[in-house]
Amino acid sequence: MTDLECSRAGCRSAATHRIVWRNPRIHAADREKIWLACDEHLVFLSDYLRARDFPVSVRAGVTG
């Protein structure tokens, strides 16, 4: 199996966290989107989503 990579543009580091989010203006409450993040980009990616008032949760690990 291939290692999963960070969702940050240009980053090829292994993902260590899942950032689970949705855009409430277009997604139903049960719809979740997932970005993967390495340790270096976790704060950047989650802050980017929070700045847009999207519900965001961070979960350790990239499976399940």
C-alpha positions as CSV (number, residue, x, y, z in Angstrom):
1,M,0.0,0.0,0.0
2,T,1.2,3.5,-0.8
3,D,1.7,6.0,2.1
4,L,-0.9,8.7,2.1
5,E,0.4,12.2,1.5
6,C,-0.4,15.5,3.1
7,S,-3.1,17.6,1.2
8,R,-1.0,20.8,1.3
9,A,-0.1,21.8,-2.2
10,G,3.4,20.7,-3.1
11,C,3.9,18.7,0.1
12,R,4.8,15.0,-0.3
13,S,5.3,14.2,3.4
14,A,3.4,11.3,4.9
15,A,0.1,12.3,6.4
16,T,-0.3,11.8,10.2
17,H,-3.7,13.5,10.8
18,R,-7.1,13.7,9.2
19,I,-8.8,17.1,9.1
20,V,-12.6,16.4,8.9
21,W,-14.7,19.3,7.7
22,R,-17.7,20.4,5.7
23,N,-19.0,23.6,4.1
24,P,-22.4,24.1,5.7
25,R,-23.6,26.3,2.9
26,I,-23.4,23.4,0.4
27,H,-23.0,20.1,2.4
28,A,-25.6,18.3,4.4
29,A,-24.9,17.9,8.1
30,D,-24.0,14.2,7.5
31,R,-21.5,14.9,4.7
32,E,-17.8,15.0,5.7
33,K,-14.8,16.0,3.6
34,I,-11.3,14.9,4.7
35,W,-8.0,16.5,4.1
36,L,-4.8,14.7,5.2
37,A,-2.1,16.6,7.0
38,C,1.5,16.0,8.0
39,D,2.7,17.4,11.3
40,E,4.2,20.5,9.6
41,H,1.0,21.6,7.8
42,L,-1.7,20.5,10.3
43,V,-2.2,24.0,11.8
44,F,-2.0,25.7,8.4
45,L,-4.7,23.5,6.8
46,S,-7.0,23.4,9.8
47,D,-6.7,27.2,10.3
48,Y,-7.5,27.8,6.6
49,L,-10.8,25.9,7.0
50,R,-11.7,27.5,10.3
51,A,-11.1,31.0,8.9
52,R,-14.0,30.2,6.5
53,D,-16.3,29.2,9.5
54,F,-16.4,25.6,8.4
55,P,-16.9,23.0,11.2
56,V,-13.5,21.3,11.6
57,S,-12.3,18.4,13.7
58,V,-8.8,17.0,13.7
59,R,-8.2,13.3,14.2
60,A,-4.9,11.6,14.8
61,G,-4.0,8.9,12.3
62,V,-5.1,8.6,8.7
63,T,-7.3,5.4,8.8
64,G,-10.8,4.8,10.1
